[in-house]
């Protein structure tokens, strides 16, 4: 079963490989083969170049890459390039090249968690906590209650404006202090976090049966074109392509 699991400024895709041509993402992406291996093109711009075999690879943001998978199940963890997740993930890779980083430390344990999430044998919360531990990502164990409240507001009402002044006022903080505390707690700037929340909400609405236009509006985007452009820049594909590949039984979990 194909699944999309989001938490914060991250999205975890579990399912078949997309089979995309060479492309770039605005995100960083950690790819892990769950029942086979990955091949990563040394030179994605060359049709006849060499390929490197691996089970896990971290592709930096805005890096042309081409992946192909021998198995049927893949995990793709997308993280924002402005978040501290990227540096944390890079520290977990054993071999770093100018174009990509290969071979996760504790690769087997991480693949086991991802497989459990894909098969449904591991509860989502438990799986996310395990991944945060193994990958070194995540928020502080005891987040500041003022920031936790702001995060809850954005998750529950993604279509609302949630301006800096509004969020800072609710938290009883100045705008500058709120921005500083927000990034210290979440590892990502407020504007970027808000964008991730809205994109996730639009995808869930689209998967639930809304038209792309209505889904975009419900999540706070000015238009479907605005949403599609932001999604394509972030993930290297149109949201319609992702939605068309998700079956009705697919789980999209926030």
C-alpha positions as YAML, in Angstrom:
chain: A
units: angstrom
residues:
- id: 1
  name: UNK
  ca: [0.00, 0.00, 0.00]
- id: 2
  name: UNK
  ca: [1.21, 3.48, -0.85]
- id: 3
  name: UNK
  ca: [1.32, 5.96, 2.02]
- id: 4
  name: UNK
  ca: [2.15, 9.61, 2.57]
- id: 5
  name: UNK
  ca: [3.08, 10.54, 6.12]
- id: 6
  name: UNK
  ca: [3.75, 14.14, 7.08]
- id: 7
  name: UNK
  ca: [5.06, 15.69, 10.24]
- id: 8
  name: UNK
  ca: [6.20, 19.26, 10.40]
- id: 9
  name: UNK
  ca: [8.27, 20.35, 7.42]
- id: 10
  name: UNK
  ca: [8.75, 16.78, 6.21]
- id: 11
  name: UNK
  ca: [6.91, 14.31, 4.02]
- id: 12
  name: UNK
  ca: [7.57, 10.58, 3.94]
- id: 13
  name: UNK
  ca: [6.44, 8.69, 0.84]
- id: 14
  name: UNK
  ca: [6.21, 4.90, 1.06]
- id: 15
  name: UNK
  ca: [5.39, 3.00, -2.10]
- id: 16
  name: UNK
  ca: [6.60, 2.20, -5.62]
- id: 17
  name: UNK
  ca: [9.42, 4.25, -7.10]
- id: 18
  name: UNK
  ca: [8.12, 7.18, -9.15]
- id: 19
  name: UNK
  ca: [10.20, 6.28, -12.21]
- id: 20
  name: UNK
  ca: [10.99, 9.92, -12.85]
- id: 21
  name: UNK
  ca: [13.44, 11.17, -15.44]
- id: 22
  name: UNK
  ca: [16.47, 13.17, -14.23]
- id: 23
  name: UNK
  ca: [15.16, 16.14, -12.21]
- id: 24
  name: UNK
  ca: [15.80, 18.52, -9.30]
- id: 25
  name: UNK
  ca: [13.89, 19.07, -6.07]
- id: 26
  name: UNK
  ca: [13.90, 22.21, -3.95]
- id: 27
  name: UNK
  ca: [13.85, 19.79, -1.02]
- id: 28
  name: UNK
  ca: [16.54, 17.41, 0.09]
- id: 29
  name: UNK
  ca: [15.42, 13.80, -0.32]
- id: 30
  name: UNK
  ca: [16.57, 10.69, 1.52]
- id: 31
  name: UNK
  ca: [15.78, 7.62, -0.60]
- id: 32
  name: UNK
  ca: [15.84, 4.13, 0.94]
- id: 33
  name: UNK
  ca: [15.14, 0.89, -0.96]
- id: 34
  name: UNK
  ca: [12.98, -1.35, 1.23]
- id: 35
  name: UNK
  ca: [13.04, -4.60, -0.75]
- id: 36
  name: UNK
  ca: [15.84, -4.17, -3.26]
- id: 37
  name: UNK
  ca: [18.55, -1.72, -4.19]
- id: 38
  name: UNK
  ca: [18.96, 1.71, -5.72]
- id: 39
  name: UNK
  ca: [21.07, 2.79, -8.63]
- id: 40
  name: UNK
  ca: [22.17, 6.41, -8.74]
- id: 41
  name: UNK
  ca: [23.50, 7.94, -11.95]
- id: 42
  name: UNK
  ca: [27.01, 9.36, -11.63]
- id: 43
  name: UNK
  ca: [26.14, 11.87, -14.35]
- id: 44
  name: UNK
  ca: [22.36, 12.31, -14.67]
- id: 45
  name: UNK
  ca: [22.81, 14.44, -17.78]
- id: 46
  name: UNK
  ca: [24.53, 11.58, -19.64]
- id: 47
  name: UNK
  ca: [22.44, 8.73, -21.06]
- id: 48
  name: UNK
  ca: [25.38, 6.33, -21.11]
- id: 49
  name: UNK
  ca: [27.07, 7.12, -17.81]
- id: 50
  name: UNK
  ca: [27.87, 4.84, -14.89]
- id: 51
  name: UNK
  ca: [25.51, 4.04, -12.01]
- id: 52
  name: UNK
  ca: [26.32, 3.56, -8.33]
- id: 53
  name: UNK
  ca: [24.59, 0.78, -6.39]
- id: 54
  name: UNK
  ca: [23.32, 1.56, -2.88]
- id: 55
  name: UNK
  ca: [20.41, 0.97, -0.53]
- id: 56
  name: UNK
  ca: [20.20, 4.55, 0.76]
- id: 57
  name: UNK
  ca: [21.14, 7.91, -0.72]
- id: 58
  name: UNK
  ca: [20.69, 11.53, 0.34]
- id: 59
  name: UNK
  ca: [20.25, 13.97, -2.53]
- id: 60
  name: UNK
  ca: [20.94, 17.62, -1.62]
- id: 61
  name: UNK
  ca: [18.42, 20.28, -2.70]
- id: 62
  name: UNK
  ca: [18.52, 21.68, -6.25]
- id: 63
  name: UNK
  ca: [20.78, 18.84, -7.40]
- id: 64
  name: UNK
  ca: [20.11, 17.14, -10.72]
- id: 65
  name: UNK
  ca: [19.73, 13.41, -10.03]
- id: 66
  name: UNK
  ca: [18.43, 10.21, -11.56]
- id: 67
  name: UNK
  ca: [17.44, 7.18, -9.48]
- id: 68
  name: UNK
  ca: [16.18, 3.77, -10.47]
- id: 69
  name: UNK
  ca: [15.09, 0.98, -8.14]
- id: 70
  name: UNK
  ca: [15.27, -2.79, -8.50]
- id: 71
  name: UNK
  ca: [12.62, -3.52, -5.84]
- id: 72
  name: UNK
  ca: [8.93, -2.70, -5.60]
- id: 73
  name: UNK
  ca: [8.91, -0.59, -2.42]
- id: 74
  name: UNK
  ca: [10.73, 2.66, -1.73]
- id: 75
  name: UNK
  ca: [10.85, 5.27, 1.01]
- id: 76
  name: UNK
  ca: [11.42, 8.93, 0.10]
- id: 77
  name: UNK
  ca: [11.81, 11.35, 3.00]
- id: 78
  name: UNK
  ca: [11.61, 14.96, 1.82]
- id: 79
  name: UNK
  ca: [12.99, 17.65, 4.15]
- id: 80
  name: UNK
  ca: [13.17, 21.39, 3.74]
- id: 81
  name: UNK
  ca: [16.57, 22.74, 2.65]
- id: 82
  name: UNK
  ca: [16.31, 25.55, 5.22]
- id: 83
  name: UNK
  ca: [15.69, 23.17, 8.12]
- id: 84
  name: UNK
  ca: [18.28, 21.67, 10.45]
- id: 85
  name: UNK
  ca: [17.13, 18.22, 9.28]
- id: 86
  name: UNK
  ca: [19.40, 18.38, 6.26]
- id: 87
  name: UNK
  ca: [22.60, 18.82, 8.27]
- id: 88
  name: UNK
  ca: [21.45, 16.13, 10.71]
- id: 89
  name: UNK
  ca: [20.83, 13.66, 7.87]
- id: 90
  name: UNK
  ca: [24.13, 14.48, 6.22]
- id: 91
  name: UNK
  ca: [25.91, 13.50, 9.44]
- id: 92
  name: UNK
  ca: [24.23, 10.08, 9.23]
- id: 93
  name: UNK
  ca: [25.63, 9.27, 5.78]
- id: 94
  name: UNK
  ca: [28.86, 7.28, 5.54]
- id: 95
  name: UNK
  ca: [30.08, 8.30, 2.08]
- id: 96
  name: UNK
  ca: [29.72, 11.85, 0.79]
- id: 97
  name: UNK
  ca: [30.34, 12.88, -2.83]
- id: 98
  name: UNK
  ca: [29.85, 16.27, -4.51]
- id: 99
  name: UNK
  ca: [26.49, 15.14, -5.95]
- id: 100
  name: UNK
  ca: [25.03, 12.88, -3.22]
- id: 101
  name: UNK
  ca: [25.71, 11.08, 0.07]
- id: 102
  name: UNK
  ca: [25.41, 7.31, 0.41]
- id: 103
  name: UNK
  ca: [24.90, 4.54, 2.97]
- id: 104
  name: UNK
  ca: [23.09, 5.50, 6.16]
- id: 105
  name: UNK
  ca: [24.61, 4.67, 9.51]
- id: 106
  name: UNK
  ca: [22.23, 2.11, 11.07]
- id: 107
  name: UNK
  ca: [20.76, 1.55, 7.62]
- id: 108
  name: UNK
  ca: [19.22, -1.81, 8.51]
- id: 109
  name: UNK
  ca: [17.40, -0.51, 11.59]
- id: 110
  name: UNK
  ca: [16.07, 2.51, 9.69]
- id: 111
  name: UNK
  ca: [14.88, 0.33, 6.81]
- id: 112
  name: UNK
  ca: [13.12, -1.93, 9.30]
- id: 113
  name: UNK
  ca: [11.19, 1.04, 10.76]
- id: 114
  name: UNK
  ca: [10.27, 2.26, 7.28]
- id: 115
  name: UNK
  ca: [9.12, -1.22, 6.24]
- id: 116
  name: UNK
  ca: [6.95, -1.46, 9.35]
- id: 117
  name: UNK
  ca: [5.32, 1.86, 8.48]
- id: 118
  name: UNK
  ca: [4.79, 0.78, 4.87]
- id: 119
  name: UNK
  ca: [3.20, -2.52, 5.89]
- id: 120
  name: UNK
  ca: [1.13, -0.99, 8.69]
- id: 121
  name: UNK
  ca: [2.69, -3.14, 11.41]
- id: 122
  name: UNK
  ca: [4.27, -0.09, 13.06]
- id: 123
  name: UNK
  ca: [1.95, 2.70, 14.32]
- id: 124
  name: UNK
  ca: [2.65, 6.05, 12.70]
- id: 125
  name: UNK
  ca: [3.51, 7.90, 15.90]
- id: 126
  name: UNK
  ca: [5.84, 5.13, 17.02]
- id: 127
  name: UNK
  ca: [7.47, 5.01, 13.60]
- id: 128
  name: UNK
  ca: [8.01, 8.75, 13.43]
- id: 129
  name: UNK
  ca: [9.55, 8.78, 16.90]
- id: 130
  name: UNK
  ca: [11.88, 5.94, 15.91]
- id: 131
  name: UNK
  ca: [12.94, 7.74, 12.74]
- id: 132
  name: UNK
  ca: [13.59, 10.94, 14.68]
- id: 133
  name: UNK
  ca: [15.84, 8.96, 16.99]
- id: 134
  name: UNK
  ca: [17.75, 7.04, 14.32]
- id: 135
  name: UNK
  ca: [18.08, 10.00, 11.94]
- id: 136
  name: UNK
  ca: [18.75, 12.71, 14.52]
- id: 137
  name: UNK
  ca: [15.84, 14.89, 13.43]
- id: 138
  name: UNK
  ca: [12.83, 16.26, 15.31]
- id: 139
  name: UNK
  ca: [11.81, 18.88, 17.83]
- id: 140
  name: UNK
  ca: [12.90, 19.13, 21.47]
- id: 141
  name: UNK
  ca: [11.40, 16.49, 23.77]
- id: 142
  name: UNK
  ca: [9.49, 19.24, 25.63]
- id: 143
  name: UNK
  ca: [8.56, 21.92, 23.09]
- id: 144
  name: UNK
  ca: [7.73, 25.43, 24.27]
- id: 145
  name: UNK
  ca: [3.96, 25.54, 24.86]
- id: 146
  name: UNK
  ca: [3.64, 28.85, 22.98]
- id: 147
  name: UNK
  ca: [5.19, 27.37, 19.84]
- id: 148
  name: UNK
  ca: [3.25, 24.12, 20.24]
- id: 149
  name: UNK
  ca: [0.03, 26.16, 20.30]
- id: 150
  name: UNK
  ca: [1.00, 28.00, 17.10]
- id: 151
  name: UNK
  ca: [1.80, 24.69, 15.37]
- id: 152
  name: UNK
  ca: [-1.58, 23.30, 16.38]
- id: 153
  name: UNK
  ca: [-3.35, 26.37, 15.00]
- id: 154
  name: UNK
  ca: [-1.61, 26.02, 11.63]
- id: 155
  name: UNK
  ca: [-2.29, 22.28, 11.40]
- id: 156
  name: UNK
  ca: [-5.97, 22.59, 12.32]
- id: 157
  name: UNK
  ca: [-6.68, 25.64, 10.13]
- id: 158
  name: UNK
  ca: [-4.25, 25.49, 7.20]
- id: 159
  name: UNK
  ca: [-6.40, 27.80, 5.07]
- id: 160
  name: UNK
  ca: [-6.23, 30.69, 7.51]
- id: 161
  name: UNK
  ca: [-3.65, 33.48, 7.11]
- id: 162
  name: UNK
  ca: [-1.79, 32.82, 10.39]
- id: 163
  name: UNK
  ca: [0.15, 36.05, 10.10]
- id: 164
  name: UNK
  ca: [3.27, 36.63, 12.12]
- id: 165
  name: UNK
  ca: [1.55, 39.35, 14.15]
- id: 166
  name: UNK
  ca: [-1.39, 37.06, 14.93]
- id: 167
  name: UNK
  ca: [0.76, 34.11, 16.00]
- id: 168
  name: UNK
  ca: [3.19, 36.24, 18.00]
- id: 169
  name: UNK
  ca: [0.31, 38.05, 19.71]
- id: 170
  name: UNK
  ca: [-1.36, 34.76, 20.68]
- id: 171
  name: UNK
  ca: [1.97, 33.62, 22.12]
- id: 172
  name: UNK
  ca: [2.47, 36.87, 24.03]
- id: 173
  name: UNK
  ca: [5.75, 37.56, 22.25]
- id: 174
  name: UNK
  ca: [7.16, 40.26, 20.01]
- id: 175
  name: UNK
  ca: [7.36, 39.34, 16.33]
- id: 176
  name: UNK
  ca: [11.16, 39.08, 16.37]
- id: 177
  name: UNK
  ca: [11.20, 36.96, 19.53]
- id: 178
  name: UNK
  ca: [8.51, 34.66, 18.13]
- id: 179
  name: UNK
  ca: [10.44, 34.11, 14.88]
- id: 180
  name: UNK
  ca: [13.63, 33.33, 16.79]
- id: 181
  name: UNK
  ca: [11.90, 30.92, 19.18]
- id: 182
  name: UNK
  ca: [9.91, 29.27, 16.36]
- id: 183
  name: UNK
  ca: [13.03, 28.42, 14.37]
- id: 184
  name: UNK
  ca: [14.91, 27.30, 17.49]
- id: 185
  name: UNK
  ca: [12.07, 24.90, 18.34]
- id: 186
  name: UNK
  ca: [11.10, 23.59, 14.91]
- id: 187
  name: UNK
  ca: [14.39, 23.94, 13.05]
- id: 188
  name: UNK
  ca: [12.76, 25.85, 10.19]
- id: 189
  name: UNK
  ca: [11.59, 29.44, 9.49]
- id: 190
  name: UNK
  ca: [7.90, 30.18, 10.06]
- id: 191
  name: UNK
  ca: [7.11, 30.98, 6.42]
- id: 192
  name: UNK
  ca: [8.55, 27.70, 5.19]
- id: 193
  name: UNK
  ca: [6.78, 25.67, 7.86]
- id: 194
  name: UNK
  ca: [3.46, 27.32, 6.94]
- id: 195
  name: UNK
  ca: [4.03, 26.42, 3.27]
- id: 196
  name: UNK
  ca: [4.61, 22.73, 4.12]
- id: 197
  name: UNK
  ca: [1.43, 22.62, 6.22]
- id: 198
  name: UNK
  ca: [-0.60, 24.13, 3.39]
- id: 199
  name: UNK
  ca: [0.81, 21.82, 0.72]
- id: 200
  name: UNK
  ca: [0.06, 18.79, 2.88]
- id: 201
  name: UNK
  ca: [-3.50, 20.01, 3.50]
- id: 202
  name: UNK
  ca: [-4.07, 20.57, -0.23]
- id: 203
  name: UNK
  ca: [-2.84, 17.08, -1.12]
- id: 204
  name: UNK
  ca: [-5.09, 15.51, 1.53]
- id: 205
  name: UNK
  ca: [-8.07, 17.50, 0.24]
- id: 206
  name: UNK
  ca: [-7.33, 16.52, -3.35]
- id: 207
  name: UNK
  ca: [-7.01, 12.89, -2.39]
- id: 208
  name: UNK
  ca: [-10.31, 13.19, -0.53]
- id: 209
  name: UNK
  ca: [-12.12, 14.06, -3.73]
- id: 210
  name: UNK
  ca: [-11.85, 17.85, -4.05]
- id: 211
  name: UNK
  ca: [-10.86, 19.37, -7.35]
- id: 212
  name: UNK
  ca: [-7.32, 20.69, -7.42]
- id: 213
  name: UNK
  ca: [-8.70, 24.25, -7.45]
- id: 214
  name: UNK
  ca: [-10.92, 23.72, -4.42]
- id: 215
  name: UNK
  ca: [-8.16, 21.82, -2.60]
- id: 216
  name: UNK
  ca: [-5.71, 24.65, -3.20]
- id: 217
  name: UNK
  ca: [-8.17, 27.29, -1.98]
- id: 218
  name: UNK
  ca: [-9.10, 25.25, 1.11]
- id: 219
  name: UNK
  ca: [-5.43, 25.14, 2.08]
- id: 220
  name: UNK
  ca: [-4.85, 28.87, 1.70]
- id: 221
  name: UNK
  ca: [-3.35, 29.08, -1.81]
- id: 222
  name: UNK
  ca: [-4.53, 31.87, -4.09]
- id: 223
  name: UNK
  ca: [-5.16, 29.44, -6.96]
- id: 224
  name: UNK
  ca: [-4.45, 25.92, -8.17]
- id: 225
  name: UNK
  ca: [-1.67, 27.37, -10.33]
- id: 226
  name: UNK
  ca: [-0.04, 28.90, -7.24]
- id: 227
  name: UNK
  ca: [-0.26, 25.59, -5.40]
- id: 228
  name: UNK
  ca: [1.00, 23.55, -8.38]
- id: 229
  name: UNK
  ca: [3.98, 25.88, -8.92]
- id: 230
  name: UNK
  ca: [4.96, 25.71, -5.23]
- id: 231
  name: UNK
  ca: [4.58, 21.93, -5.18]
- id: 232
  name: UNK
  ca: [6.56, 21.39, -8.36]
- id: 233
  name: UNK
  ca: [9.38, 23.62, -7.15]
- id: 234
  name: UNK
  ca: [9.55, 21.72, -3.88]
- id: 235
  name: UNK
  ca: [9.16, 18.13, -5.07]
- id: 236
  name: UNK
  ca: [10.11, 18.13, -8.74]
- id: 237
  name: UNK
  ca: [6.68, 16.96, -9.95]
- id: 238
  name: UNK
  ca: [3.15, 18.29, -10.37]
- id: 239
  name: UNK
  ca: [0.68, 17.48, -7.58]
- id: 240
  name: UNK
  ca: [-1.67, 15.98, -10.18]
- id: 241
  name: UNK
  ca: [0.99, 13.36, -10.99]
- id: 242
  name: UNK
  ca: [1.25, 12.33, -7.35]
- id: 243
  name: UNK
  ca: [-2.52, 12.26, -6.86]
- id: 244
  name: UNK
  ca: [-3.09, 10.21, -10.02]
- id: 245
  name: UNK
  ca: [-0.75, 7.54, -8.67]
- id: 246
  name: UNK
  ca: [-2.50, 7.22, -5.31]
- id: 247
  name: UNK
  ca: [-5.21, 4.59, -5.11]
- id: 248
  name: UNK
  ca: [-8.45, 5.26, -3.19]
- id: 249
  name: UNK
  ca: [-7.25, 3.05, -0.31]
- id: 250
  name: UNK
  ca: [-4.01, 4.99, 0.00]
- id: 251
  name: UNK
  ca: [-3.28, 6.41, 3.45]
- id: 252
  name: UNK
  ca: [-2.35, 10.07, 3.75]
- id: 253
  name: UNK
  ca: [-1.48, 10.66, 7.38]
- id: 254
  name: UNK
  ca: [-0.62, 13.94, 9.08]
...
